[in-house]
Amino acid sequence: MPKIDEIYEAVTKGNRKVVAEKVQEVVDNDGDIVELLNGTMIPAMREIGERFSRNEIYVPEMLIAARAMQAGLDIIEPLLAAGGHKARARVAIGTVKGDLHDIGKNLVAMMLKGAGFEVDDLGVDCAVEKYEEAVEKGAGILCLSALLTTTMPYMKAVVDHFKGRDDVKIIIGGAPVTHEYAKEIGAHGYGEDANQAVHELEKVLAEA
Ligand code: B12
């Protein structure tokens, strides 16, 4: 079984091949993939974010690390989803219009699938119409992600669009998003990370 440090380092160095190999080794050895995700891979991406903020690395390095992370996620995702039980509710998730960040959104989608929800991943750069289509296909909960302060206001546009629809609940998240902002725009829930997203969804469902 690879040392978790090796996977952490491979993600931060953007070594896609090593990440895929080592994650596969963990899987082959029946390792704890939820712990691998939450305890190693997500913290590695956070470190990348901090290094970028300190101008120690730039966009290309960030992108390379993101691709390495995705290589590991591609292996884990079907397993997390397969570990889930019968779908508890239908959820649609998308990064809002103008925003192309999808690592956090993908993680949330993956955790939700792992928790047994049926997840319709709408991708990035989602306009109101895309969420509307998902609702028409049966999604009762919409998860909105935004990583840019400039795209956050679009979350309000989506919330406003569905105002008065009791059959649609909206949960928001992303690095610049806060609980206060969620309250301010009238979203039904907010999650700080992928784990909280699951709890928040369960809370919203229980209240429905
Ligand atoms: C990787 C990255 C990129 C990659 C994205 C690759 C991809 N496929 O996603 C690339 C290189 C493409 C990129 C581009 C840009 N980026 Co960028 N990027 C980042 C970086 C380093 C990490 C983001 C990330 O993946 N974090 C790891 C994941 C796991 O965390 P997360 O996304 O926050 O998600 C977690 C939670 O927020 C939460 N969550 C997320 N979504 C949701 C949704 C729901 C419903 C819930 C409940 C929870 C939830 O759960 C997630 C998992 O725990 C951040 C720095 C940072 N500190 O966040 C900058 C950052 C977001 N980027 C930034 C900028 C400025 C840009 C660019 C404008 C740069 C440029 N000049 O071109 C472009 C914008 C492109 C666009 N139109 O979207 C700024 C934003 C600043 C601001 N105030 O808005 C940041 C903060 C960097 C910085 N310090 O300046 N970026």
Boltz pocket constraint, residues with backbone or C-beta under 6 A from the ligand:
constraints:
  - pocket:
      binder: B
      contacts: [[A, 42], [A, 45], [A, 46], [A, 48], [A, 49], [A, 50], [A, 52], [A, 53], [A, 59], [A, 62], [A, 63], [A, 66], [A, 98], [A, 99], [A, 100], [A, 101], [A, 102], [A, 103], [A, 104], [A, 105], [A, 107], [A, 108], [A, 142], [A, 143], [A, 144], [A, 145], [A, 146], [A, 147], [A, 148], [A, 149], [A, 150], [A, 171], [A, 172], [A, 173], [A, 174], [A, 175], [A, 176], [A, 190], [A, 191], [A, 192], [A, 193], [A, 194], [A, 195], [A, 196], [A, 197], [A, 200]]
      max_distance: 6.0
